[in-house]
Structures are given as structure tokens and as C-alpha cells.
């Protein structure tokens, strides 16, 4: 049975308005950084990082794990915002961002987890397995993943959700953003990089998480959920679900 809890109530237990405003100001400052390319900055309006991180209740004294950081779009924002009071960890698929860590003082404090884990293509599912999902850390405040859940096989998603649950402290939060697929839609050539939001909730709850809330920040009325996210008609404007989960206290 779902136990929806207002994200505002959860946030009130984690941080004060002043602390939240302070973190948001740091994110806004990081958005202006020379570390970011013009192409990255052009995505700010669509990805809404300030509002997204506010919804997840992130503050500047937290220990935060970013999963599968890709090219470091969120890393370049989170690292400077957390460098003074908190700690940013990157886990799984960190190869592309390791070079970034060589430049910029804020990125030098970032720590890497599960570097040895590798992605392996699973031909039967046309998705990726991970050779290991163990994050090798405990008692972190938050785990975040942006547009990655859809890439993983069922086995890996299940194991990873379990690992995230173990890594978080009681009351810790798990934030997930991904491209929306129609509920219960079968796989086809157009939806491989989309994921059924109801299935995501079901799988993550099965690991022991409480579903806290969702946000309409990335709802897109004009995305008909028909086409591959890379198509010109929807790229940069896909409908995405934004979910907040909590490890029970």
C-alpha cells in the first residue's frame, strides 16, 4: 500500500528554509561556472536544476551520491555547492567525469565509488547489466540519478535499488528522474530510452523504500510518448517523471 507523504513535510524535517535557500543560491552560482560549456548552460531552462534539487530536499551539508554521472552535467553543479560543508560521491560509469576532476578546485573534492563496476550489454533485453552494484558506502543522506534508470536490465535495477537502500541512512532520500513511457507499453523501436513510471515506483518500493512524492517540473504536454527521445520532435523536451523516495527511519 502506498504511503504518500508531502515532500514539503519531508523537507521540513531535513532542512530549514534558510538552508534550502543557501543551497539553491550555490547551485545558481555554479550554473555560471566556466567549467560548464555553452551547450550545458543551454539545457538549464529545460532541466531546471534549482527546482529539481529543491524538490529532492538537497542541502549543502549532505553526503550525496550521484549515480551514473555521464558527462557530468549535474556533477558540475553539485560539486561546488557541496564542497564546503557536504560531500559529493560519483558512482558507476564514472569514466567520462574522471578527467573533469583534474581541473577545477570544486571537482577535486569529489570522491569516486564502485569504479571497478562495468556496463555489459545484454542482447536479450537490449539493456545494460552492471558487473557490480555495490556502492561500498553507508549512511549517506541522498542518492540521485538522472535519466539512467531506463538503461538497466531488470536484474541490475533490482540489485541497484537494494544497494542504494543499504547505502542510505535511515530517513535518507532517493531521487529519480527519467523519460516517461506509456504505462504497461511493450518494448518497441521508439521507447527504449523511456521507462514506465508505475513500474519504477513498484520496483523501488520492493527494495523497501517509501514513495514520498512526485513533481510535475518535467511534465511536457506536447510529448505524446510515441517517439524515441532523440528524435528532433521531442529531443530536449521529453516528458520526464520526477520521483522522491525515502528509506524508512
MOKA-V454742 format. One record per backbone hydrogen bond with DSSP energy under -0.5 kcal/mol. CO is the residue of the C=O (numbers start at 1). NH is the residue of the N-H. If there is no record, write none. Layout:
[[CO NH] [CO NH]]
//
This chain:
[[6 10] [7 11] [8 12] [9 13] [10 13] [10 14] [11 14] [11 15] [16 20] [17 21] [18 22] [19 23] [20 24] [21 25] [22 26] [23 27] [24 28] [25 29] [26 30] [27 31] [29 32] [30 33] [33 36] [37 41] [38 42] [39 43] [40 43] [41 44] [43 47] [44 48] [48 52] [49 53] [50 54] [51 55] [52 56] [53 57] [53 58] [54 57] [59 62] [60 85] [62 64] [62 87] [63 141] [63 142] [64 66] [64 89] [65 67] [65 144] [66 91] [67 146] [69 72] [69 73] [72 76] [74 77] [74 78] [75 79] [77 81] [78 82] [79 83] [82 86] [87 64] [88 111] [89 66] [90 113] [91 68] [92 68] [93 70] [94 97] [94 98] [95 99] [97 101] [99 102] [100 103] [104 107] [104 108] [105 108] [105 109] [107 110] [111 90] [113 92] [114 117] [118 131] [120 129] [121 123] [122 126] [122 127] [127 122] [128 153] [129 120] [140 169] [141 173] [142 65] [143 175] [144 67] [145 147] [145 177] [148 151] [149 152] [151 128] [153 157] [154 158] [155 159] [156 160] [157 161] [158 162] [159 163] [160 164] [161 165] [162 166] [163 167] [164 168] [167 140] [169 172] [172 247] [173 143] [174 245] [175 145] [176 243] [177 147] [177 148] [178 241] [179 195] [181 197] [182 185] [188 191] [191 194] [195 181] [195 197] [196 200] [197 201] [198 202] [199 203] [200 204] [201 205] [202 206] [203 207] [204 207] [204 209] [205 208] [208 248] [210 212] [210 246] [212 5] [213 244] [215 242] [216 219] [218 240] [220 223] [222 224] [228 231] [231 234] [231 235] [234 237] [239 180] [241 178] [242 215] [243 176] [244 212] [244 213] [245 174] [246 210] [246 248] [247 171]]
//
